[in-house]
Amino acid sequence: MIKCLQKSLLIVLSLSATFLVALTCQGAKNEVAGPSIKAAFASVQRDAKPYKTFYNNYIAPHAILEKDIVFTAHQDGQGRPIIDAYDTRKKTWIGPVRASNFGLGRDTHGNPSITIDTKGHLHIFFGCHGRAMKHVRSTVPYDISRWEEMPSPTPRATYSQSMRMADGSICLFYRAGGHLAPWSLRTSKDDGESWSKPEPIIEMRRDFPDKKACSYNAFVPGADYKSVHCFWVYKDDNPRGNKRKYQGMHEAVYRYNMYYAKRTAEGQWIAADGTVMSDLPVNKAFCDKHAMFVDSGEEFTAPKRIVIDQNDAPYIRIRQGVSDWKRGKVIVPYQYKFASPVEGKWQVHDEMPSQWPDLVKRLLLSAGPAAFGGRQPNKWFIHYKEGPPEDAKATYVWLGHLEKGYAIRQDGPAKSPKK
């Protein structure tokens, strides 16, 4: 028995050490080396094949820290929300539990966003791609075993992003329908029982010549959970009509530039150059002039990691290049840029500045987005990989900590519940 425990401990320490070395030694332009599937806490399949368990940035968060427990949310092979809980003190896992029997099946857009209210009830927002957003709540505080269905917060939505603010309110960001719909906000001041009217924030096509201009937005809470930071890219939904340089690719790749705005504690949106966004929703003309801090030309962009430091300063790692993933062809190899404002002016770098805070630099290179909740910046992060070399027939999910390594489940990665 003792030998078995010693062997298990050596495996955990070995995996954690490998993770920490990989994180420290990676160059600024490279992704962090992937961990072993033995360090994963979950595995997912659909028809004996890998399945995308969640979206980075555009649906968030997938992990939240509260009272020394990290609650996680991903979807199973049917698109149904799967919840786990990791006790950071006891180093034990609870779950997995399926929070709802509803899922979008092959459509991966319905993956879950997780948050927690002032009373400790967990909330999952999921199951929407242009239709009503699903919402379930845990019936017992800090307990993932039982769930109840709640009224839909909004009749049309895609990409749910939720967060609890310092005043106890819940902010729910989403795209109010299809590609061209405005990115909007609803708030709840009664722990998710009811929701405000929608507040459209960004609608690129509004009063703009190109009626197919749109965007993809990522919202993250500020360091004090009073402000909200938003990064987004311009999506060209008419690349042929706009005579884009690169033609014939999947419509999803035509995303350009990088934009930024901040919501203050008073609810006022401020663009990257300090201009107040008084006439909401703002359009592409306004965004290009006041919110854009990276002009990517004809190259495609995507936010890779977003970090908010303890002083509420935003940092971002941006991927830029041209890749036709539909045909497996790389046209312009990916490069990475790093950006943050200095005295109110955004500065963009080809290399990560050495003077940036160490914790920020490490999180910008982490394998997945940081958890919400707890002190910012949060050292916990979550990520997945479809078909890793050790098992090409499944997707694996990991929960990691910058200093403590991976949260390993004693019995290995758990498969999604069958019932």
Secondary structure, DSSP 4 states (H G I P E B T S, - for coil): -HHHHHHHHHHHHHHHHHHHHHHHHS-TTSPPPPPPGGG-SEEE-BTTB------SSSSB-SEEEETTEEEEEEE-TTS-EEEEEEETTTTEEEEEEE--S---TT-GGG--EEEE-TTS-EEEEE--EEEPPEEEEESSTT--S-EEEE--S-SSEEEEEEEE-TTS-EEEEEE-SSTTSPEEEEEESSTTSS-PPPEEEE-TTTT-S-TTEEEEEEEEE-TTSS-EEEEEEEEES-TTTTT-SS-SS-GGG-EEEEEEEEE-TTS-EEETTS-B--SSSB-HHHIIIIIEEE--TTSEEEEEEEEE-TTS-EEEEEEEEEEETTTTEEEEEEEEEEEEEETTEEEEESS--TTS-HHHHHHHTSSSPBPBSSSSSP-EEEEEEES-TT-TTSEEEEEEETTTEE---TT-SEEPP--
